[in-house]
Amino acid sequence: MAILAGCLDVRDHGLIAEANYSYRADEDFAGLRHHVETGRWAPLHWHPREVLELTRWDEPPHDPSFERRHWRRAFSCAALLRASGEPENQGHLYGQNTSLAGLIDSLDALADMPLAKPRRIVVASLAEPAAGCLAWLIPRVPPDEAGEAAFFGLGLLWFALALDVPVAALVALADWVMAAEDDVTAPWRADIGVRMPCRWLLDGTCFDQRHALWCEIGRRLPLRLRRRHGPAVAEVIGFHAAMIGDGRRA
């Protein structure tokens, strides 16, 4: 969070605070500055939680002219993810797979932009803290949102592919994502049967506002592969990409 926060200035904070048509923007700005300056995201009150959530729904194109919007969305999504793991915020933050999708998409867009060198370094350094945050969040997923854990696992896999993670650990993580998804959907999948198509991962949550983006992220997943990953990782990544990329279950 601190790394992303350092890429925003006061003007960015002001624009986030104005996300609700500038309604009570002063309160949102003050709340946002408090969390940024203290580094604490609990308790996360309505001001600025609402404007962070509204900024999360931004859909900036993958174009250099929208760089600042991507930084603001990435920061807002990361703040909501970080806050969601705090006990004080339980019952106030839901469906954080939507925040994760926005974070991944904006960081992916920024990685392809002709950024100034300091910002290129920042983007390249974010995979490790992002992976660490998701690993911290997975055991903190509330029981009534169990389906979010598999999304976090897939996000962890996305970021882990950019790190020096052993092949065996990557394969094990990919297998865990499959198992976590199955734990949530298997109990009701048999009842649905052939009457309704089941979408892998996506049907494990009712927070579906970013399902199309998750399918796109799935299609981009194999682009994260490098030669060092070898055929074993390529196989499981290809399988995950196919499963979520077309929104179907194999």
DOKETOR-68697 format. One record per residue (C-alpha): residue number from 0; residue in one letter; z, x, y. Coordinates in steps of 0.05 Angstrom, whole numbers, plus 32768, in hexadecimal, padded with zeros to 4 digits. Each point is the difference from the previous one (the first is absolute). Example, Ala and Ser with C-alpha at 12.3 -4.5 7.8 and 13.67 -1.06 7.14 Angstrom:
# residues 2
  seq  type     Z     X     Y
    0     a  809C  80F6  7FA6
    1     s  7FF3  801B  8045
This chain:
# residues 250
  seq  type     Z     X     Y
    0     m  8000  8000  8000
    1     a  8012  8037  8031
    2     i  7FBC  8021  7FF6
    3     l  7FDB  7FC0  800F
    4     a  802E  7FEE  8039
    5     g  7FEF  8043  8020
    6     c  7FB6  7FEC  8003
    7     l  800F  7FC4  802C
    8     d  8011  8002  804A
    9     v  8023  7FCF  802E
   10     r  7FBF  7FDC  800E
   11     d  7FF7  7FF4  7FB5
   12     h  8046  7FE4  7FFC
   13     g  7FF0  7FD2  803A
   14     l  7FC1  7FE7  7FDD
   15     i  8027  7FF1  7FC0
   16     a  8035  7FDD  8029
   17     e  7FCA  7FD4  801F
   18     a  7FE3  7FEA  7FBD
   19     n  801D  7FBA  8007
   20     y  7FD7  7FF1  803E
   21     s  8034  8028  8028
   22     y  8036  7FCB  7FF2
   23     r  8044  8021  800A
   24     a  7FDC  8043  7FFD
   25     d  803A  8022  8025
   26     e  802F  7FF0  7FC7
   27     d  7FCE  8017  7FCC
   28     f  7FF3  8040  8026
   29     a  804B  800F  8006
   30     g  800B  7FF2  7FB7
   31     l  7FC6  802A  7FEB
   32     r  8016  803B  802B
   33     h  8046  7FFB  7FE4
   34     h  7FE8  8006  7FB8
   35     v  7FD0  8039  8010
   36     e  8034  8027  8027
   37     t  8038  7FF7  7FCD
   38     g  7FD4  8004  7FC2
   39     r  8027  7FC5  7FE2
   40     w  7FDC  7FC2  7FE9
   41     a  803B  7FD5  7FEC
   42     p  800F  7FCD  8014
   43     l  7FBA  7FEF  8017
   44     h  8007  7FC4  802D
   45     w  7FCB  7FCD  8013
   46     h  7FF2  802A  803D
   47     p  7FD9  802C  7FEF
   48     r  7FF5  7FE9  7FB8
   49     e  7FD0  7FC9  8014
   50     v  7FD2  802D  8028
   51     l  8000  8035  7FC9
   52     e  7FEA  7FCA  7FCF
   53     l  7FCB  7FE7  8030
   54     t  7FE5  8047  800A
   55     r  7FFE  8006  7FB4
   56     w  7FCB  7FC9  7FFF
   57     d  7FD1  8026  802E
   58     e  7FBD  8011  7FDF
   59     p  7FE2  803A  8027
   60     p  7FBC  8018  7FE8
   61     h  7FFA  8045  7FE1
   62     d  7FE3  801D  8040
   63     p  801A  8039  802C
   64     s  8002  7FD2  803C
   65     f  8038  7FD9  7FDE
   66     e  802B  803D  7FF1
   67     r  803C  7FE9  8029
   68     r  8001  7FBC  7FDF
   69     h  8002  8022  7FBC
   70     w  803B  802B  8016
   71     r  8025  7FC2  8018
   72     r  7FF2  7FD9  7FC1
   73     a  8013  803A  7FD3
   74     f  8042  8009  8026
   75     s  8010  7FB5  7FFE
   76     c  7FF2  7FFB  7FB5
   77     a  8029  803F  7FF2
   78     a  803A  7FE5  802A
   79     l  8000  7FBE  7FDA
   80     l  7FFD  8023  7FBD
   81     r  8039  802E  8012
   82     a  802A  7FC7  801A
   83     s  7FF4  7FD5  7FC2
   84     g  8027  8031  7FD5
   85     e  8040  7FF8  8029
   86     p  8034  7FCF  7FE6
   87     e  800D  7FE6  8046
   88     n  7FB8  7FE7  8004
   89     q  7FFF  7FDD  7FBD
   90     g  7FEB  7FB7  8008
   91     h  7FDA  800F  8040
   92     l  7FC4  8028  7FE8
   93     y  7FD1  7FE6  7FCB
   94     g  7FBE  8012  7FE0
   95     q  7FFE  8049  8013
   96     n  7FC1  800C  7FD6
   97     t  7FDE  7FE7  803F
   98     s  8020  8037  8029
   99     l  7FED  8034  7FCC
  100     a  7FB7  7FEA  8000
  101     g  7FFD  8008  804B
  102     l  8021  8044  7FFE
  103     i  7FD0  801A  7FCB
  104     d  7FC3  7FE4  8023
  105     s  8012  801D  8044
  106     l  8012  8045  7FE6
  107     d  7FC0  8000  7FD7
  108     a  7FD8  7FEE  803F
  109     l  8023  8035  8029
  110     a  7FF2  8035  7FCB
  111     d  7FB5  7FF4  8009
  112     m  8002  8004  804C
  113     p  7FF0  803E  802A
  114     l  8048  8007  8018
  115     a  801D  8037  802A
  116     k  801D  8037  7FD5
  117     p  8049  7FEE  8009
  118     r  7FF2  7FB9  7FEA
  119     r  7FD6  8017  7FC5
  120     i  803C  8029  7FEA
  121     v  802D  7FC3  8007
  122     v  7FD3  7FD3  7FD6
  123     a  7FFB  8036  7FCA
  124     s  804C  8006  7FFF
  125     l  800F  7FB6  7FF7
  126     a  7FF2  7FFA  7FB6
  127     e  8042  8020  7FEB
  128     p  802F  7FD6  802C
  129     a  7FD8  7FC1  7FF0
  130     a  8007  800E  7FB5
  131     g  804A  800F  8009
  132     c  800B  7FBE  8025
  133     l  7FDE  7FD8  7FCA
  134     a  8027  8023  7FC9
  135     w  803F  7FEE  8026
  136     l  7FEA  7FB8  8009
  137     i  7FEC  7FEF  7FB8
  138     p  8047  7FFA  7FE5
  139     r  8014  7FD9  803E
  140     v  7FCD  7FC8  7FF7
  141     p  8027  7FBE  7FFE
  142     p  7FFE  7FDB  7FBD
  143     d  7FDD  7FC4  8020
  144     e  7FC8  802E  8016
  145     a  7FF8  8028  7FC0
  146     g  7FB4  7FFE  8006
  147     e  8003  802D  803D
  148     a  8018  803B  7FD6
  149     a  7FBC  8008  7FDE
  150     f  7FDE  8002  8044
  151     f  8030  8036  8016
  152     g  7FF0  8026  7FC1
  153     l  7FB6  7FFC  800D
  154     g  800C  8018  8047
  155     l  802B  8039  7FE6
  156     l  7FC6  8012  7FD2
  157     w  7FD0  7FFF  803C
  158     f  802A  8032  8027
  159     a  8013  8029  7FC3
  160     l  7FB6  8010  7FF4
  161     a  8001  8028  8041
  162     l  803C  8029  7FE9
  163     d  800A  8037  7FCC
  164     v  801A  7FD0  7FCB
  165     p  7FF8  8013  7FB6
  166     v  7FCC  7FDB  7FD9
  167     a  8033  7FE5  7FCF
  168     a  8029  7FE2  8039
  169     l  7FC4  7FDE  801E
  170     v  7FEC  7FE2  7FBE
  171     a  8048  7FE9  7FF4
  172     l  8002  7FE0  8045
  173     a  7FBE  7FDC  7FF3
  174     d  801D  7FE6  7FBE
  175     w  803F  7FE9  8023
  176     v  7FD7  7FD8  8032
  177     m  7FDE  7FDC  7FC6
  178     a  8043  7FF2  7FDF
  179     a  8021  7FE8  8040
  180     e  7FC7  7FD1  800E
  181     d  8003  7FE5  7FB9
  182     d  804B  7FF5  8004
  183     v  7FF4  7FCF  8039
  184     t  7FC1  7FDC  7FEA
  185     a  8006  7FFE  7FB4
  186     p  8034  7FC6  7FFE
  187     w  7FD1  7FCF  8021
  188     r  7FBC  801D  7FED
  189     a  8002  7FE3  7FBA
  190     d  800B  7FBA  801D
  191     i  7FC3  8006  802E
  192     g  7FD3  801A  7FC9
  193     v  7FB6  7FF6  800A
  194     r  8008  7FC7  8030
  195     m  8006  802E  803B
  196     p  7FEB  8049  800C
  197     c  8039  8031  8009
  198     r  7FF9  8036  8034
  199     w  8021  8041  7FED
  200     l  8038  8013  8030
  201     l  7FEC  7FCD  8034
  202     d  801D  7FC5  7FDB
  203     g  8043  8022  7FFB
  204     t  8012  7FED  8048
  205     c  7FFB  7FC1  802A
  206     f  7FF8  802B  803E
  207     d  7FB5  8002  7FFD
  208     q  7FE9  800C  8048
  209     r  7FE5  8045  7FEE
  210     h  7FE1  7FF3  7FBC
  211     a  7FBA  800F  8019
  212     l  8018  8042  801D
  213     w  8023  8012  7FBF
  214     c  7FBF  7FF5  7FDB
  215     e  7FDE  802F  8032
  216     i  8038  8033  7FF8
  217     g  7FF5  7FFC  7FB5
  218     r  7FB6  800F  8009
  219     r  8012  803D  802A
  220     l  8034  801A  7FCF
  221     p  7FCF  802C  7FD8
  222     l  7FED  8023  8041
  223     r  8046  801F  7FFF
  224     l  7FF0  8026  7FC0
  225     r  7FF8  804B  8002
  226     r  7FE8  8032  7FCC
  227     r  8047  8015  7FF2
  228     h  8011  7FBA  7FE6
  229     g  7FD3  8007  7FC3
  230     p  7FE6  7FCA  7FD1
  231     a  8043  7FE1  7FED
  232     v  8011  7FED  8047
  233     a  7FB8  7FEC  800F
  234     e  8002  7FD0  7FC6
  235     v  8040  7FDB  8015
  236     i  7FEB  7FFF  8049
  237     g  7FBC  7FE4  7FEE
  238     f  8022  7FCA  7FD6
  239     h  802F  7FED  8039
  240     a  7FC6  7FFF  8031
  241     a  7FD6  7FD3  7FD3
  242     m  803B  7FD1  7FF4
  243     i  8012  7FF4  8048
  244     g  7FBC  800E  801F
  245     d  7FE1  7FC2  7FE4
  246     g  8040  7FD7  8001
  247     r  7FFE  7FF3  7FB5
  248     r  802A  8010  7FC3
  249     a  7FDF  8029  7FC8
